[in-house]
């Protein structure tokens, strides 16, 4: 869960010591979607904060069912928390409105509605 935590260091051969408020852990936060819709196979960019250095998959949710999205690129700045994900809209999804979410080890950011469009005609 999010919060500020202390850190105990145990060096070999000396006494351990604690650093209060050494680490702050935050939930991911979605700031923007460049577009809120796309057809299967299209690439969609999510900008936000605190997505984390460990790649997790954003996912689309509809009627309690979850469909993970493949990641094209993942950028996380550990100093500022600035984050960006480009994901690929999964294939074989029903044309419908889904809930877009990003999950990290701390929590989940709810990104709002994302509509899967029909494939364009050839």
QUIHU-V789051 format. One record per residue. N is the residue number from 1. OMEGA is omega in whole degrees, 0 to 359 (none if undefined). Layout:
BEGIN
N/OMEGA  N/OMEGA
END
This chain:
BEGIN
1/182  2/177  3/177  4/187  5/174  6/181  7/177  8/180  9/181  10/179  11/180  12/175  13/178  14/181  15/177  16/177  17/183  18/175  19/179  20/176  21/184  22/186  23/175  24/182  25/184  26/172  27/174  28/182  29/177  30/179  31/182  32/168  33/179  34/173  35/182  36/178  37/177  38/178  39/180  40/181  41/179  42/181  43/183  44/182  45/175  46/174  47/180  48/180  49/170  50/176  51/177  52/181  53/179  54/184  55/173  56/180  57/169  58/181  59/176  60/182  61/179  62/180  63/176  64/179  65/184  66/175  67/179  68/182  69/177  70/180  71/173  72/175  73/180  74/179  75/178  76/176  77/185  78/178  79/184  80/185  81/180  82/185  83/175  84/175  85/166  86/181  87/180  88/179  89/183  90/176  91/176  92/173  93/176  94/175  95/188  96/175  97/182  98/171  99/178  100/182  101/172  102/182  103/169  104/184  105/182  106/184  107/184  108/173  109/178  110/186  111/180  112/185  113/173  114/183  115/174  116/181  117/174  118/177  119/178  120/178  121/181  122/none
END
